Amino acid sequence: MGRGGFLSVSAFFCVWWWWGEEVSLPSGAHCDAPYSDVSDPARTIRTMFTIHLYLNDSKAEVEGADLVGGATTFFSNDEKRRIDVNPKAGRVLIFQHRRLLHSGDDVLAGIKYTMRTDIMYEFKYADFSDE
């Protein structure tokens, strides 16, 4: 592809919320998909990492919090091992797109608030005309 590197944090932020007992998180086990902008023939802009920010606390992290459940769970490739990351206000997860299987656990009580965006990378195509 050519030279490239970090460009920016995406200007597109999604704020999500889920509430307990009535709604399950819509995100079963999955890998985040990258987005590519190839509108400029000299370069490609691509997302490669997710930034996931928790906006409120879970009872697992802060006594007295209303939120129960709602962890982000990361799975090993064979799905036999898992790591649960419970919501805590200000906690940030940064993880790669593709090949990192994860899910959002059901919210059992309270409301889970999160914000998500991506890290953008720019790849410039090598100029082979000088060869």
Order of alpha helices (4+ residues) and beta strands (2+ residues): beta-beta-beta-beta-beta-beta-beta-beta-beta-beta-beta
